[in-house]
């Protein structure tokens, strides 16, 4: 991808420049992902390293208040709440996506969302000073709401801004920053840096800095052109936004495509979640995003990370070194997601999803075997480590980054916010469910827990293979036509682009052209 910062002569034509990444587009992707997606990843991981010190703070505060030490049952309950409130808040945040992006816009929602993060960061950072542990639990809910909004709005915002042949690569950028956020929390959470008795309030409070940067810089960039034209009806603003993002003046083809999309959807109007579930024309799109988002979380990624420390211990890694091994796994996750950014446009979405889920299922099956045999066969512990690494590579290539890209691509403007609300809710509900039941699964089934994850990966792979189409380098309308055939519905938009473009607009363009001659 070639980066272009300056204006391009319109005579070059939009066709010849479609593959170019402009500086404004690159910056808006980086600022959106750093200010929002990075923090989602950071807060997924940040609570793990300083856990003993935060729990110690809970105990000291309770002792100071009551004069008696906290009993073990209450301590376990409070810590479980601290951990589980984040995905629960994520579910609440996902439920806010549809009303917020339709009323405030994509950029507006991201800017408002920063207020959640900054408020939570201040509360967490000052909790020890204020001698109140309740605000940490409250802040985890607030950060979950932030993450629930961010994980849905950023892919939608960037997907609507990107040209069709860069949509996949730019769509993976939010997931890349999630993995970078996880890695940053792991590094800063090392005992030698901030993962200690003195540093943990700073570690938790740092999450507000990316939000502050985004709050100051994102207003300098345009709103989603599709939102401006289709939902706000402001063609001039949409044209200016497109010209700035593309780096050239001739954006007529994309304007026409938006009008075509708008015309095809006018009869249905804006979709609510209920109408999305009852509309036959979007049946397979809806089922597909539910399967992919559920498969992403129920495939066992949290279980693999949970087991990782134990697997490395059994392989002879010293307990004091395990945190460095965890950082190395986080680094592998970042590198493989970065690879996905560069290969998604050449290989396509389907192949990455299929290859990723197949690798995850094979890793889960082998991991079950290795964990069962490692007490009798010495080298099985090393096979366990290889399975963990292979699983993380597979998940980072497909199941982690691609489903959000597919939601953007499989739905048109009127149904996209409701689709992200459904997909996000499934994502966070599945995440919460795995966190809730995995310990019980592990206690009852031991290593055989991974066979359940293996079965889920295989089922998701089969569904994608038979149902989900390739969306690489296709316009939203072209993808809509493919899915209309599967849904067995007639679509007017199967006509040529120029036939679907509003006649009054065509005449207006012709009259303007002739008057300029």
C-alpha positions in Angstrom: 0.0 0.0 0.0 1.4 3.3 -1.0 0.8 6.3 1.3 -0.3 9.5 -0.3 -0.7 12.7 1.5 -1.2 15.3 -1.2 -4.1 16.1 -3.6 -4.3 14.1 -6.7 -5.3 15.4 -10.1 -8.8 14.2 -10.9 -7.7 13.4 -14.5 -5.9 10.4 -13.0 -9.3 9.1 -12.3 -10.6 7.3 -9.3 -10.1 3.8 -10.9 -6.3 4.3 -11.1 -6.0 5.5 -7.5 -8.2 3.1 -5.6 -5.4 1.1 -4.1 -3.7 4.2 -2.6 -3.7 4.8 1.2 -3.9 8.6 1.8 -2.4 10.3 4.8 -5.8 11.5 6.2 -7.3 8.0 5.9 -4.3 6.4 7.6 -4.3 9.0 10.4 -8.1 8.7 11.1 -7.6 4.9 11.3 -4.7 5.2 13.7 -6.3 7.8 15.9 -9.7 5.9 16.1 -8.0 2.6 16.8 -5.5 4.0 19.3 -8.0 6.0 21.2 -10.7 3.3 21.4 -9.6 -0.3 20.4 -6.2 0.0 22.1 -8.0 0.7 25.4 -10.4 -2.2 24.9 -7.3 -4.5 24.7 -5.5 -2.8 27.5 -8.4 -3.2 29.9 -8.9 -6.9 29.0 -5.5 -7.6 30.3 -4.6 -4.9 32.8 -6.3 -6.4 35.8 -4.3 -9.7 35.7 -0.8 -8.7 36.7 -1.5 -6.5 39.7 -4.3 -8.8 41.0 -2.6 -9.7 44.3 -1.9 -6.1 45.1 -5.4 -4.9 44.3 -6.9 -7.7 46.4 -4.5 -6.6 49.2 -5.9 -3.1 48.9 -9.5 -4.5 49.1 -8.5 -6.3 52.3 -6.8 -3.3 53.9 -9.6 -0.9 53.1 -12.2 -3.4 54.6 -10.1 -3.9 57.7 -9.7 -0.1 58.2 -13.5 0.4 57.9 -14.7 -2.6 60.0 -11.8 -3.5 62.2 -12.0 -7.1 61.1 -10.3 -8.8 58.1 -12.3 -9.6 55.0 -13.4 -13.3 54.9 -12.3 -15.4 51.9 -15.8 -15.8 50.5 -16.3 -12.0 50.3 -12.9 -11.5 48.8 -13.6 -14.0 46.1 -17.0 -12.5 45.4 -15.5 -8.9 45.1 -12.7 -10.0 42.8 -15.1 -12.0 40.6 -17.2 -8.9 40.3 -14.1 -6.8 39.4 -13.2 -9.2 36.6 -16.7 -10.0 35.3 -18.1 -6.5 35.3 -15.9 -5.6 32.3 -17.6 -8.0 29.8 -21.0 -7.2 31.4 -20.4 -3.5 30.8 -19.4 -4.5 27.2 -22.8 -6.0 26.7 -24.5 -2.8 27.9 -22.2 -0.8 25.6 -23.2 -2.9 22.6 -26.9 -2.3 23.4 -26.1 1.5 23.1 -24.6 1.2 19.6 -27.7 1.5 17.5 -29.3 4.6 19.1 -26.0 6.4 19.5 -24.5 6.0 16.0 -27.8 7.0 14.4 -28.3 10.1 16.6 -24.7 11.2 17.2 -23.0 9.8 14.1 -19.9 7.5 14.1 -17.4 10.1 15.0 -19.7 11.8 17.5 -20.2 8.5 19.3 -16.5 7.9 19.6 -15.9 11.4 21.0 -18.7 11.0 23.6 -17.4 7.5 24.4 -14.1 9.0 25.5 -15.8 10.6 28.5 -16.6 7.1 29.9 -12.9 6.1 29.7 -11.5 9.4 31.2 -14.0 9.3 34.1 -13.2 5.6 34.8 -9.4 6.2 34.6 -9.6 9.1 37.1 -11.7 6.9 39.5 -9.4 3.9 39.2 -6.2 6.0 39.5 -7.4 7.8 42.7 -9.1 4.8 44.3 -6.2 4.0 46.7 -5.9 7.7 47.7 -9.6 7.8 48.4 -9.5 4.5 50.2 -12.5 3.1 48.3 -12.4 -0.2 46.4 -16.0 0.1 45.2 -15.1 2.6 42.6 -12.7 0.1 40.9 -15.7 -2.3 40.4 -17.9 0.6 39.2 -15.1 1.8 36.9 -14.8 -1.7 35.4 -18.4 -1.5 34.4 -17.9 1.9 32.9 -14.8 0.7 31.0 -16.8 -2.2 29.8 -19.5 0.2 28.4 -16.7 2.1 26.7 -15.2 -1.1 25.2 -18.6 -2.3 24.1 -19.2 0.9 22.1 -15.6 1.1 20.8 -15.4 -2.5 19.6 -18.5 -1.9 17.4 -18.3 1.7 16.4 -14.6 1.8 15.3 -14.9 -1.0 12.7 -18.2 0.5 11.4 -16.6 4.0 11.2 -13.4 2.8 9.4 -15.3 0.4 7.2 -17.6 3.2 5.9 -14.6 5.5 5.3 -12.4 3.0 3.4 -12.4 2.4 -0.4 -13.5 -1.2 -1.2 -10.1 -2.5 -2.0 -8.6 -1.4 1.4 -11.7 -2.1 3.5 -10.4 -5.4 4.8 -6.9 -4.1 5.7 -8.2 -1.0 7.4 -11.0 -3.1 9.1 -8.3 -5.3 10.8 -6.5 -2.3 12.2 -8.9 -2.1 15.3 -8.1 -5.7 16.2 -4.4 -5.0 15.7 -4.7 -2.2 18.3 -6.6 -4.5 20.6 -3.7 -6.9 20.6 -1.2 -4.0 21.0 -3.3 -2.8 24.0 -3.1 -6.3 25.6 0.6 -6.4 25.0 1.1 -2.9 26.5 -0.8 -3.9 29.6 1.3 -7.1 29.9 4.6 -5.1 29.6 3.5 -2.3 32.0 2.1 -4.9 34.4 5.5 -6.6 34.9 6.6 -6.5 38.6 9.6 -4.4 37.7 7.5 -1.7 36.0 4.0 -1.0 37.4 2.7 -4.4 38.4 3.6 -3.9 42.1 2.2 -2.5 45.3 3.0 1.1 44.5 2.5 1.2 40.7 -1.0 -0.5 40.3 -3.1 2.7 40.6 -1.0 4.3 37.8 -1.3 1.2 35.7 -5.1 1.3 36.0 -5.3 5.1 35.5 -3.2 5.2 32.3 -6.2 4.1 30.2 -7.4 7.7 30.1 -4.4 9.0 28.1 -5.4 7.5 24.7 -8.9 8.8 25.2 -7.7 12.3 25.9 -5.5 12.2 22.7 -8.5 11.0 20.6 -10.7 13.7 22.1 -8.3 16.4 21.0 -7.4 15.0 17.6 -10.4 13.2 16.1 -12.5 16.4 15.6 -9.9 17.4 13.0 -11.1 14.6 10.7 -14.3 14.1 8.8 -17.4 12.1 9.8 -18.2 9.0 7.8 -19.2 10.1 4.3 -21.9 7.4 4.1 -23.5 8.7 7.3 -23.4 12.3 6.0 -25.0 11.5 2.7 -27.4 8.6 3.4 -28.5 9.4 7.0 -28.0 13.2 7.1 -28.8 13.9 3.5 -25.8 16.3 3.2 -24.2 15.5 -0.1 -21.8 18.5 -0.1 -20.3 17.5 3.3 -20.1 13.9 2.2 -18.3 14.9 -1.1 -15.8 17.1 0.8 -15.1 14.3 3.3 -14.6 11.8 0.5 -12.3 14.2 -1.4 -10.2 14.7 1.7 -10.0 11.0 2.5 -9.3 9.9 -1.1 -6.8 12.7 -1.9 -8.5 13.5 -5.3 -11.4 15.5 -6.5 -13.3 13.0 -8.6 -15.4 11.0 -6.1 -18.5 10.8 -8.2 -18.4 7.0 -8.5 -18.6 6.6 -4.8 -21.3 9.3 -4.4 -23.4 7.4 -7.0 -22.9 4.1 -5.2 -24.1 5.7 -2.0 -27.2 7.0 -3.8 -27.8 3.6 -5.2 -27.6 2.1 -1.7 -29.9 4.8 -0.4 -32.5 4.3 -3.0 -32.6 0.5 -2.5 -33.2 1.0 1.2 -35.7 3.8 1.2 -38.8 1.6 1.4 -37.5 -0.2 4.5 -36.2 2.8 6.4 -33.9 2.5 9.4 -33.8 -1.0 10.8 -34.3 -1.6 14.5 -33.0 -4.8 16.1 -36.5 -6.2 16.0 -37.1 -5.5 12.3 -33.6 -6.9 11.6 -34.7 -10.2 13.0 -38.0 -10.3 11.1 -36.8 -9.1 7.7 -36.3 -12.0 5.3 -33.9 -10.1 3.0 -31.3 -10.0 5.8 -31.9 -13.5 7.2 -28.6 -15.2 6.2 -26.5 -12.1 7.0 -27.9 -12.0 10.5 -27.4 -15.7 11.1 -23.8 -15.4 9.7 -22.7 -12.6 12.1 -24.3 -14.4 15.1 -22.4 -17.6 14.2 -19.1 -15.8 13.5 -19.2 -13.6 16.7 -20.3 -16.5 18.9 -17.7 -18.7 17.3 -15.0 -16.1 17.9 -15.6 -16.1 21.7 -16.8 -19.7 22.2 -13.8 -21.1 20.4 -11.9 -21.2 23.7 -9.5 -18.2 23.3 -10.0 -17.2 27.0 -9.6 -20.8 28.1 -6.3 -21.2 26.2 -5.0 -18.0 27.8 -6.2 -19.2 31.2 -4.4 -22.5 30.8 -1.2 -21.0 29.3 0.5 -20.2 32.7 -0.1 -23.8 33.9 1.1 -25.3 30.6 4.4 -23.3 30.8 4.9 -24.3 34.5 4.5 -28.0 33.6 7.1 -27.5 30.8 9.6 -26.4 33.4 9.3 -22.6 33.0 10.1 -21.0 36.4 7.1 -19.2 38.0 9.1 -15.9 38.1 9.6 -16.1 34.4 6.0 -16.9 33.4 5.0 -13.3 33.1 7.8 -12.8 30.5 6.5 -15.8 28.6 3.0 -14.3 28.7 4.4 -11.1 27.2 6.0 -13.1 24.4 2.6 -14.7 23.6 1.1 -11.2 23.5 3.9 -10.2 21.0 3.1 -13.2 18.8 -0.6 -12.1 18.9 0.4 -8.6 17.7 2.7 -9.9 14.9 0.1 -12.3 13.5 -2.7 -9.7 13.5 -0.3 -7.3 11.8 0.3 -10.0 9.2 -3.5 -10.3 8.7 -3.6 -6.5 7.9 -1.3 -7.1 5.0 -2.7 -10.4 3.6 -6.5 -9.9 4.0 -6.8 -8.0 0.7 -4.8 -10.6 -1.2 -6.1 -13.8 0.3 -9.6 -12.6 1.1 -11.8 -12.9 4.2 -13.1 -16.5 3.8 -9.7 -18.1 3.6 -8.4 -16.4 6.7 -11.5 -17.3 8.6 -11.4 -20.9 7.5 -7.7 -21.4 8.0 -7.9 -19.7 11.4 -10.7 -21.8 12.7 -9.2 -25.1 11.3 -5.9 -24.3 13.1 -7.7 -23.5 16.3 -9.7 -26.7 16.2 -6.6 -28.8 15.5 -4.7 -27.0 18.3 -7.6 -27.7 20.8 -7.7 -31.4 19.8 -3.9 -31.8 20.1 -3.8 -29.8 23.3 -6.3 -32.2 24.9 -4.1 -35.1 24.0 -0.9 -33.4 25.2 -2.4 -32.3 28.5 -3.6 -35.8 29.2 -0.3 -37.5 28.4 2.2 -34.9 29.8 2.5 -36.7 33.2 3.6 -39.9 31.4 5.4 -38.7 28.3 8.0 -36.0 29.1 8.0 -34.2 25.7 4.2 -33.7 25.7 4.6 -30.5 27.8 6.5 -29.0 24.8 3.8 -30.1 22.4 1.3 -28.3 24.7 3.3 -25.1 24.3 3.3 -25.5 20.5 -0.4 -26.0 20.6 -1.0 -22.8 22.6 1.2 -20.8 20.1 -0.5 -22.4 17.1 -3.9 -21.6 18.5 -3.0 -18.0 19.1 -1.6 -17.7 15.6 -4.8 -19.2 14.1 -7.1 -17.0 16.1 -5.1 -13.8 15.4 -5.2 -14.5 11.6 -9.0 -15.0 11.2 -11.5 -15.5 14.1 -10.3 -12.4 16.0 -10.1 -9.7 13.3 -12.4 -10.7 10.4 -16.0 -11.0 11.9 -16.2 -7.3 12.6 -15.0 -6.6 9.0 -17.8 -8.9 7.7 -20.5 -7.1 9.7 -19.5 -3.9 8.0 -19.5 -5.5 4.6 -22.6 -7.7 4.7 -25.0 -5.0 5.8 -26.0 -1.7 4.1 -26.2 1.7 5.8 -29.8 1.4 7.2 -29.2 -2.0 8.9 -25.5 -1.8 9.8 -25.9 -0.1 13.3 -28.6 -2.7 14.3 -26.3 -5.5 13.0 -23.3 -4.2 15.0 -25.6 -4.0 18.0 -26.6 -7.7 17.6 -23.0 -8.8 16.8 -21.5 -6.9 19.7 -24.1 -8.2 22.1 -23.4 -11.8 21.0 -19.7 -11.1 21.3 -19.9 -9.8 24.9 -22.5 -12.3 26.0 -20.4 -15.2 24.7 -17.3 -13.6 26.4 -19.2 -13.3 29.7 -20.5 -16.9 29.4 -17.1 -18.4 28.8 -15.7 -16.5 31.8 -18.6 -17.7 33.9 -18.6 -21.4 33.0 -15.0 -22.2 32.1 -13.8 -22.7 35.7 -16.7 -25.2 36.2 -15.9 -26.9 32.9 -12.3 -27.1 33.8 -13.1 -28.5 37.3 -15.5 -31.2 35.8 -13.8 -32.1 32.5 -10.2 -31.0 33.0 -8.3 -31.0 29.7 -11.3 -32.5 27.9 -12.8 -28.9 28.1 -10.9 -28.2 24.9 -12.8 -30.9 23.0 -15.9 -28.7 23.4 -14.0 -25.7 22.0 -12.7 -28.0 19.2 -16.3 -28.9 18.3 -17.4 -25.3 18.2 -14.5 -24.4 15.9 -15.3 -27.2 13.5 -19.0 -26.2 13.5 -18.1 -22.6 12.8 -15.7 -23.7 10.0 -18.4 -25.7 8.3 -20.9 -22.9 8.5 -18.5 -20.4 6.9 -17.5 -22.8 4.2 -21.0 -23.4 3.0 -22.7 -20.1 3.7 -20.4 -17.1 4.0 -19.4 -15.5 0.7 -16.1 -13.8 -0.2 -16.5 -10.0 0.1 -13.0 -9.0 -0.9 -12.9 -6.0 -3.3 -16.7 -5.8 -3.6 -18.9 -2.8 -3.0 -21.6 -3.0 -0.4 -24.2 -3.2 -3.1 -22.4 -6.1 -4.9 -22.3 -8.0 -1.6 -26.0 -7.3 -1.0 -26.8 -8.8 -4.4 -24.9 -12.0 -3.5 -26.8 -12.4 -0.2 -30.1 -11.5 -1.8 -29.8 -14.7 -3.9 -29.1 -16.7 -0.8 -32.1 -15.1 0.9 -34.2 -15.8 -2.2 -35.5 -12.2 -2.5 -35.9 -10.0 -5.5 -33.7 -6.8 -5.5 -34.2 -3.7 -7.6 -30.5 -2.8 -7.1 -29.4 -5.6 -9.5 -29.8 -3.1 -12.2 -26.8 -1.2 -13.5 -25.5 1.5 -11.2 -26.5 4.3 -13.5 -30.1 3.1 -13.6 -30.4 3.1 -9.8 -28.8 6.5 -9.4 -31.6 9.1 -8.9 -32.6 10.5 -12.3 -32.8 14.0 -10.9 -29.2 13.8 -9.8 -28.1 12.5 -13.2 -29.9 15.4 -14.9 -28.4 17.9 -12.5 -24.9 16.6 -13.2 -25.5 16.7 -17.0 -26.9 20.3 -16.8 -24.0 21.4 -14.7 -21.5 19.8 -17.1 -23.1 21.4 -20.2 -23.2 24.8 -18.5 -19.5 24.6 -17.8 -18.7 24.0 -21.5 
